[in-house]
């Protein structure tokens, strides 16, 4: 099973580390990553593999939301199928 993680926020040191740390502790593998700066805003989209995840999806979502709050950014995670359904006309 795969998921899409989106990260948006004011650029600062440690964003990637903060997000990746949560994924590592949850045994989630990053398959692909795209990031850019839009003026002062950091944006990142990650495709992650949940096959070996050591927690429930809902727990991972809470962990990412907690990290987002600590860092001062927004992190969203969606199952890949839901992401594709929402972005297909």
C-alpha positions, -999 to +999 in steps of 0.1 A: +000+000+000+012+035-009+004+070+003+010+106-007+024+130+019+022+167+012+041+193+032+036+231+030+050+258+052+073+288+057+108+276+048+130+268+078+158+244+088+147+209+097+115+204+078+127+174+059+143+159+089+112+163+110+090+146+084+115+119+076+120+111+113+084+103+118+084+081+087+116+062+098+102+056+133+070+042+117+090+020+093+076+038+062+098+039+031+101+070+010+098+059-027+099+093-044+102+129-033+097+163-049+104+196-032+106+232-041+106+267-027+079+291-038+092+325-026+095+319+011+073+288+012+086+252+012+065+226-006+071+189-007+053+159-021+064+123-012+052+089-024+057+065+005+054+027+009+033+016+039+037-021+034+060-026+064+045+002+086+046-007+123+015+013+133-020+020+120-026+045+093-046+067+117-017+067+142+008+077+114-015+106+105-016+118+141+022+115+144+027+136+112+002+161+125+020+164+158+053+169+140+037+195+118+026+214+148+060+212+164+077+224+132+050+250+123+040+236+089+011+216+074+015+179+067-013+158+050-012+121+042-037+103+019-038+068+006-026+067-030-060+055-043-079+084-026-053+109-039-057+096-075-096+096-072-095+132-060-072+144-088-088+125-118-115+141-138 
